[in-house]
Amino acid sequence: MEILYSARTSTEYAELDARLSRLRLLRNDRAASDAAMAALRELAGRGDGYHRVPVTDALIAAAAAEQGGLAVLHKDGHFDRLAEVLAFASAPLPVE
């Protein structure tokens, strides 16, 4: 969803959607939500405000971690923080 949100035109959205449709979908169920909440709790314990990451990021990262051993490609530094408490590799995309 975050990648699609970045599309600036309907054409760009359609192109991104077509490319993303070839990727494997990950679960976003109660287990992923529980993992996201646990991660936020652990981050909150590290310092005031350290847990303040977008909820969708936390859920996506938790779902990826639940699937086991997957990297999360991103352009958002919040994933680096989430990787501190969840079992996934944070893989920042190059800045354009």
PLY file of the C-alpha trace (Angstrom):
ply
format ascii 1.0
element vertex 96
property float x
property float y
property float z
element edge 95
property int vertex1
property int vertex2
end_header
0.00 0.00 0.00
2.79 2.42 0.80
4.38 1.92 -2.61
1.06 2.44 -4.38
0.42 5.55 -2.31
3.58 7.09 -3.78
2.21 6.95 -7.35
1.73 10.45 -8.74
-0.55 9.59 -11.65
-3.17 6.98 -12.46
-0.84 5.54 -15.10
2.00 5.24 -12.62
-0.39 3.67 -10.12
-1.52 1.06 -12.68
2.10 0.24 -13.60
3.13 -0.17 -9.95
0.02 -2.22 -9.21
0.80 -4.58 -12.10
4.40 -5.03 -10.93
3.37 -5.57 -7.31
0.71 -8.12 -8.26
3.53 -10.53 -9.18
4.85 -10.50 -5.61
3.86 -12.92 -2.90
1.30 -11.61 -0.42
2.01 -11.88 3.30
-0.47 -12.49 6.09
-1.89 -9.52 7.93
-3.84 -11.37 10.60
-4.09 -11.43 14.40
-0.61 -12.95 14.75
0.88 -10.12 12.68
-1.06 -7.55 14.72
0.13 -9.10 17.99
3.73 -9.04 16.75
3.34 -5.37 15.75
2.00 -4.46 19.18
4.83 -6.34 20.91
7.37 -4.52 18.72
5.86 -1.12 19.54
5.88 -2.00 23.24
9.55 -2.98 23.08
10.45 0.19 21.17
8.55 2.31 23.72
10.67 0.77 26.45
13.84 2.02 24.73
13.03 5.70 25.15
10.35 8.35 25.10
8.78 8.58 21.65
11.02 5.88 20.14
7.93 3.79 19.40
6.37 6.49 17.22
6.34 4.74 13.85
3.42 4.58 11.41
1.06 1.74 12.32
0.94 0.39 8.75
4.72 0.11 8.76
4.62 -1.82 12.01
1.98 -4.21 10.67
3.73 -4.81 7.38
7.06 -5.41 9.12
5.44 -7.72 11.65
3.74 -9.70 8.88
7.06 -10.04 7.04
8.79 -11.12 10.24
6.07 -13.69 10.91
6.69 -15.22 7.48
10.31 -15.66 8.51
13.57 -14.46 7.10
12.28 -11.94 4.59
13.78 -8.57 3.82
11.62 -5.46 3.73
12.55 -3.13 0.86
11.75 0.44 1.78
12.40 4.14 1.51
11.42 4.79 5.11
13.80 4.92 8.05
11.10 3.60 10.37
11.78 0.11 9.05
15.36 0.31 10.33
13.94 1.00 13.78
11.40 -1.83 13.51
14.16 -4.23 12.43
15.73 -3.67 15.85
12.87 -5.57 17.48
11.47 -7.79 14.70
13.10 -10.65 12.81
13.43 -9.21 9.31
16.22 -7.67 7.28
15.80 -3.96 6.60
16.79 -3.20 3.01
16.67 0.50 2.17
16.13 1.32 -1.49
18.57 3.80 -3.06
17.48 7.44 -2.99
16.43 8.64 -6.43
0 1
1 2
2 3
3 4
4 5
5 6
6 7
7 8
8 9
9 10
10 11
11 12
12 13
13 14
14 15
15 16
16 17
17 18
18 19
19 20
20 21
21 22
22 23
23 24
24 25
25 26
26 27
27 28
28 29
29 30
30 31
31 32
32 33
33 34
34 35
35 36
36 37
37 38
38 39
39 40
40 41
41 42
42 43
43 44
44 45
45 46
46 47
47 48
48 49
49 50
50 51
51 52
52 53
53 54
54 55
55 56
56 57
57 58
58 59
59 60
60 61
61 62
62 63
63 64
64 65
65 66
66 67
67 68
68 69
69 70
70 71
71 72
72 73
73 74
74 75
75 76
76 77
77 78
78 79
79 80
80 81
81 82
82 83
83 84
84 85
85 86
86 87
87 88
88 89
89 90
90 91
91 92
92 93
93 94
94 95
